[in-house]
């Protein structure tokens, strides 16, 4: 059983437990459920922003504890101030030490799109994302079939959410190109064994139709890598551990952006 298999098996149990705590109709009554979501596309393409989707991540299955001291609100505010186009927040508790409370805390200080980074297997989790203030949900092709992707993406769009689809190879991409998806992210990390290779992005960028925002995910630690990825056609860049592994993630992203801009000229 791979790490991904273990996460998905646990996730199905977690969702069943969550449904016993709050029904779908109760989620629909939460104050944030009816707010209008920020547009991921508008923010990614905004000339005053960087295209970076900066992530708040305490831990991961491959690295263990990454940062157990930095607070959500301070970090994501720092990301926004540094020019991030969006913020990603992990909500998985067992493997990443996150929670829905982290989404709520981030929402209170952000005026840019907020992604609920989660292993979504049920539309209930999408309703949770909306109820807690997320603007974007993630669908991972590696753990969903084509029909599930289409059904979940359609439901997310019906709630006004943005949809980021994550793929790792051409097979996952070709079976997942639905109109209800806003952006396609190429995960450079193989979720089966967590090995990272940026060549996945370079190999797939031209195979992603231009109607989708193109995002490169994971393994980005050099500011000049973003400039290279941008030249090949990517517009968004999800960066997870690079900032969080430092003592001051807000300073880390500011230094990163400064170096990135210097290298772009």
C-alpha positions in Angstrom: 0.0 0.0 0.0 1.5 3.4 -1.0 1.4 6.5 1.1 -1.4 7.9 -1.2 -3.4 4.7 -0.6 -3.1 5.1 3.1 -4.1 8.8 3.0 -7.2 8.0 0.8 -8.3 5.1 3.0 -8.0 7.4 6.1 -9.8 10.2 4.3 -12.9 8.2 3.6 -13.2 7.4 7.3 -12.6 11.0 8.2 -15.3 12.2 5.8 -17.8 9.8 7.3 -17.0 11.0 10.8 -17.3 14.7 9.7 -20.8 14.1 8.2 -22.0 12.9 11.6 -20.8 16.2 13.2 -22.3 18.6 10.7 -24.7 17.8 7.8 -24.4 19.2 4.3 -27.4 21.5 4.9 -25.8 22.7 8.2 -22.6 23.6 6.2 -24.7 25.5 3.8 -25.9 27.7 6.6 -22.4 28.8 7.7 -21.8 32.5 7.3 -19.0 32.2 4.8 -20.8 29.7 2.6 -22.5 32.4 0.5 -19.5 34.7 0.1 -18.3 35.4 -3.5 -15.0 33.7 -4.2 -11.9 35.5 -5.5 -10.9 34.5 -9.0 -7.8 32.4 -9.2 -7.2 33.3 -12.9 -7.5 37.1 -12.2 -5.0 36.9 -9.3 -2.5 34.6 -11.1 -2.5 36.9 -14.2 -2.5 40.2 -12.2 0.6 42.2 -13.3 1.3 43.3 -9.7 1.4 39.7 -8.4 4.0 36.9 -8.8 2.0 33.9 -9.9 3.2 32.1 -6.7 0.8 30.0 -4.8 2.5 30.0 -1.4 1.7 27.1 0.9 1.3 26.9 4.7 2.4 23.3 5.6 3.4 22.1 9.0 4.4 18.6 8.1 4.4 16.0 5.3 4.6 12.2 5.1 8.0 12.4 3.4 9.6 15.1 5.6 7.8 14.7 8.9 7.6 18.0 10.9 8.6 21.0 8.7 7.5 23.9 10.9 5.7 23.6 14.2 6.1 27.1 15.4 4.9 29.6 12.7 1.3 30.8 13.0 -1.1 30.6 10.1 -2.3 34.2 10.1 1.2 35.7 10.3 2.6 33.5 7.6 -0.2 33.9 5.0 -0.3 37.6 5.6 3.4 37.7 4.9 2.8 35.7 1.7 0.2 38.1 0.5 2.3 41.2 1.3 5.2 39.7 -0.7 3.1 39.4 -3.8 1.8 35.9 -3.7 -1.1 35.4 -6.2 -2.8 32.8 -3.9 -2.3 30.9 -0.7 -2.6 27.2 -0.2 -3.4 25.7 3.3 -3.1 22.0 4.1 -6.1 20.8 6.0 -5.3 17.1 6.4 -4.7 16.3 10.1 -3.2 12.9 10.2 -0.4 13.3 7.7 0.1 17.0 7.4 -1.0 18.3 10.8 -3.5 20.8 9.3 -7.1 21.5 10.0 -10.1 23.4 8.7 -9.5 25.9 11.5 -6.3 26.9 9.5 -8.5 27.8 6.5 -10.7 30.0 8.7 -7.7 31.7 10.2 -6.2 32.4 6.8 -9.4 33.7 5.4 -9.6 36.3 8.1 -6.4 38.1 7.0 -6.4 37.4 3.2 -7.8 39.4 0.2 -6.4 37.0 -2.4 -7.6 33.5 -3.3 -7.3 30.7 -0.7 -6.8 27.1 -1.7 -8.0 24.3 0.5 -5.2 21.7 -0.1 -6.8 18.4 0.6 -7.3 14.9 -0.7 -10.9 15.3 -1.9 -12.9 12.1 -2.4 -16.4 13.4 -1.6 -18.4 16.5 -2.4 -18.9 17.0 1.3 -15.3 18.2 1.5 -16.0 20.8 -1.2 -18.9 22.1 0.8 -16.6 22.3 3.8 -14.1 24.3 1.8 -16.8 26.8 0.9 -18.2 27.0 4.4 -14.8 27.7 5.9 -13.8 30.4 3.4 -11.8 28.8 0.7 -11.9 30.1 -2.9 -10.2 27.1 -4.6 -10.4 23.4 -4.2 -7.9 20.8 -5.4 -8.8 17.6 -7.2 -6.0 15.1 -7.6 -6.2 12.9 -10.6 -4.1 10.2 -9.0 -6.9 9.3 -6.6 -10.0 10.0 -8.7 -11.4 8.5 -11.9 -12.6 10.7 -14.8 -16.3 10.6 -13.7 -15.4 11.5 -10.1 -13.3 14.5 -11.4 -16.1 15.7 -13.6 -18.8 15.3 -10.9 -16.7 17.0 -8.1 -15.6 19.8 -10.4 -19.1 20.5 -11.5 -20.3 20.7 -7.9 -17.5 23.0 -6.9 -18.3 25.4 -9.8 -22.0 25.3 -8.7 -20.8 26.8 -5.4 -18.7 29.4 -7.1 -15.4 27.8 -6.2 -12.3 27.7 -8.5 -11.0 24.3 -9.4 -7.4 23.3 -9.6 -6.8 19.9 -11.0 -3.5 18.2 -10.2 -1.9 15.7 -12.6 1.4 13.9 -12.7 1.6 12.4 -16.2 0.0 12.6 -19.6 -2.5 9.8 -18.9 -4.0 11.6 -15.9 -4.1 14.9 -18.0 -5.9 13.4 -21.0 -8.7 11.9 -19.0 -9.3 15.0 -16.9 -9.9 17.9 -19.3 -13.3 19.1 -18.2 -14.8 22.6 -18.8 -15.5 23.1 -15.1 -11.8 23.1 -14.3 -10.0 26.5 -14.1 -6.4 25.5 -13.7 -4.2 22.4 -14.2 -1.3 21.8 -11.9 1.6 19.5 -12.8 2.8 17.9 -9.6 6.5 17.3 -9.9 6.2 15.0 -6.9 5.1 11.5 -7.5 2.4 10.8 -4.9 3.1 7.1 -5.0 6.7 7.4 -3.8 7.2 11.2 -3.2 10.1 11.5 -5.6 10.4 15.0 -7.1 11.4 15.7 -10.7 10.8 19.1 -12.4 10.9 17.4 -15.8 7.3 16.4 -15.3 6.4 20.1 -15.7 8.6 20.6 -18.8 7.2 17.5 -20.4 3.5 18.3 -19.9 3.3 22.1 -20.3 2.6 22.1 -24.1 0.1 19.3 -23.7 -2.2 21.4 -21.4 -4.7 23.4 -23.5 -4.2 27.1 -23.2 -7.8 27.7 -21.9 -6.5 26.4 -18.5 -4.2 28.3 -16.2 -1.0 26.3 -16.1 0.6 25.7 -12.7 3.8 23.9 -11.8 3.7 22.3 -8.3 6.4 21.1 -5.9 10.2 21.0 -6.0 10.6 24.7 -6.7 13.4 26.1 -4.5 15.4 28.3 -6.9 13.8 31.7 -7.9 15.4 31.3 -11.4 13.4 28.1 -11.8 10.2 30.1 -11.8 11.6 32.3 -14.6 12.5 29.3 -16.6 9.0 27.7 -16.0 7.3 30.9 -17.0 9.2 31.0 -20.3 8.0 27.5 -21.1 4.3 28.6 -20.5 3.5 28.2 -16.8 1.7 31.1 -15.2 1.3 29.7 -11.6 3.9 28.1 -9.3 2.9 26.3 -6.1 5.6 26.4 -3.5 5.2 24.2 -0.4 8.1 23.4 1.8 10.7 26.0 0.6 9.3 28.9 2.7 7.9 26.8 5.6 11.2 25.0 6.3 12.7 28.3 7.4 12.2 30.0 10.8 10.6 33.1 9.1 8.5 32.0 6.1 7.4 35.6 5.5 11.0 36.8 5.1 11.8 33.8 3.0 9.2 34.6 0.4 10.2 38.3 0.3 13.8 37.3 -0.4 12.7 34.7 -2.9 10.6 37.2 -4.9 13.3 39.8 -4.8 15.8 37.3 -6.3 13.2 36.1 -8.8 12.5 39.6 -10.1 16.2 40.3 -10.3 16.7 37.2 -12.5 13.8 38.1 -14.7 15.6 41.1 -16.2 
